[in-house]
Amino acid sequence: GMVVHFILNLPTNYPNGVPSMHLLNPFTHSHVISDTICFSLLKEWQWFFEGQPDTAFWNPARTIRSLLESVYIFLTVDEDKHV
């Protein structure tokens, strides 16, 4: 079982603005750096994914539910764990 506590911040221009997420408890994953998740749908790391297709980023058609489901799936499989 995995328990993750986080703060999800929605910008004032949501759904057009990109949400941000900060973890409140330590979490071991190759794409978790400090209290942030290196994930293209979140504001903190979008700069890292420049050049990727637009579908990799947040867009107003996404919902909070789809964001949380995507983060859940992303965190449950650590494809780079061996690195």
LOTIFI-590224 format. One line per field, with one value per residue (C-alpha): residue in three letters; x, y, z; residue number from 1. Coordinates in nm, 4 decimals. Each point is the difference from the previous one (the first is absolute). Layout:
BEGIN
aa [ala,...] $
px [X,...] $
py [Y,...] $
pz [Z,...] $
i [NUM,...] $
END
This chain:
BEGIN
aa [gly,met,val,val,his,phe,ile,leu,asn,leu,pro,thr,asn,tyr,pro,asn,gly,val,pro,ser,met,his,leu,leu,asn,pro,phe,thr,his,ser,his,val,ile,ser,asp,thr,ile,cys,phe,ser,leu,leu,lys,glu,trp,gln,trp,phe,phe,glu,gly,gln,pro,asp,thr,ala,phe,trp,asn,pro,ala,arg,thr,ile,arg,ser,leu,leu,glu,ser,val,tyr,ile,phe,leu,thr,val,asp,glu,asp,lys,his,val] $
px [0.0000,0.1082,-0.1054,0.0925,-0.0878,0.0266,-0.1188,-0.1625,-0.0057,-0.2385,0.0834,-0.2596,-0.0403,-0.0746,-0.0712,0.2162,0.2868,0.2224,-0.0467,0.2947,0.0505,0.2333,0.0486,-0.0289,0.1608,0.3210,-0.0556,0.2639,-0.0287,0.2538,-0.2175,-0.0685,0.2448,-0.0292,-0.3739,-0.0850,-0.0855,0.1826,-0.3124,-0.0991,-0.3570,0.1223,0.1244,0.3295,0.1672,-0.1618,0.3201,0.1776,-0.2312,0.0382,-0.0209,-0.2463,-0.3399,-0.2648,-0.2004,0.2655,-0.0947,-0.2917,-0.2908,-0.3457,-0.1692,0.1666,-0.1704,0.1385,-0.1109,0.1995,0.3024,-0.0178,-0.0456,0.3006,0.2177,-0.1102,0.0910,0.3279,0.1028,-0.0975,0.2334,0.3588,0.1399,0.3333,0.0499,0.3066,0.1786] $
py [0.0000,0.3486,0.3080,0.3335,0.3298,0.3054,0.3538,0.0608,0.3669,0.1141,0.3344,0.2745,-0.0526,-0.3749,-0.1972,0.2010,0.0301,-0.2929,-0.1587,-0.0519,-0.2780,-0.0215,-0.3178,0.0224,-0.3335,-0.1613,-0.2196,-0.2143,0.0139,0.0857,0.2906,0.1513,0.2778,0.1560,0.0677,0.0109,-0.2607,0.0321,-0.0411,0.1920,0.0706,0.1981,0.3574,-0.0561,-0.2090,0.1065,0.1751,-0.3389,-0.1469,0.2761,-0.1422,-0.2743,-0.0215,0.2366,-0.3004,-0.0625,0.3231,0.1328,0.1290,0.1292,-0.3206,-0.1938,-0.0352,-0.0233,-0.3620,-0.0771,0.1797,-0.2016,-0.3261,0.0819,0.0865,-0.3192,-0.2166,0.1865,-0.0487,-0.3671,-0.0985,0.1231,-0.0849,0.1692,-0.1638,-0.1848,0.3250] $
pz [0.0000,-0.0734,0.1934,-0.1527,0.1592,-0.2192,-0.0592,-0.3351,-0.0979,-0.2691,-0.1605,-0.0075,-0.3754,0.0380,-0.2181,-0.2401,0.2477,0.0919,0.3459,0.2306,0.2523,0.2997,0.1991,0.3774,0.0840,-0.1292,-0.3005,-0.1685,-0.3775,-0.2680,-0.1169,0.3422,0.0763,0.3426,0.0310,-0.3712,-0.2615,-0.3316,-0.2107,-0.3130,0.1172,0.3011,-0.0034,0.1830,-0.2703,-0.3281,-0.1077,0.0119,-0.2626,-0.2622,-0.3507,0.0929,-0.1744,0.1393,0.1171,0.2681,0.1791,0.1992,-0.2053,0.1022,-0.1175,0.2834,0.3347,0.3511,0.0009,-0.3160,0.1486,0.3228,-0.1905,-0.2198,0.3001,0.1760,-0.2985,-0.0459,0.3635,0.0229,-0.2839,0.0288,-0.3414,0.0791,0.3401,-0.1249,-0.1016] $
i [1,2,3,4,5,6,7,8,9,10,11,12,13,14,15,16,17,18,19,20,21,22,23,24,25,26,27,28,29,30,31,32,33,34,35,36,37,38,39,40,41,42,43,44,45,46,47,48,49,50,51,52,53,54,55,56,57,58,59,60,61,62,63,64,65,66,67,68,69,70,71,72,73,74,75,76,77,78,79,80,81,82,83] $
END
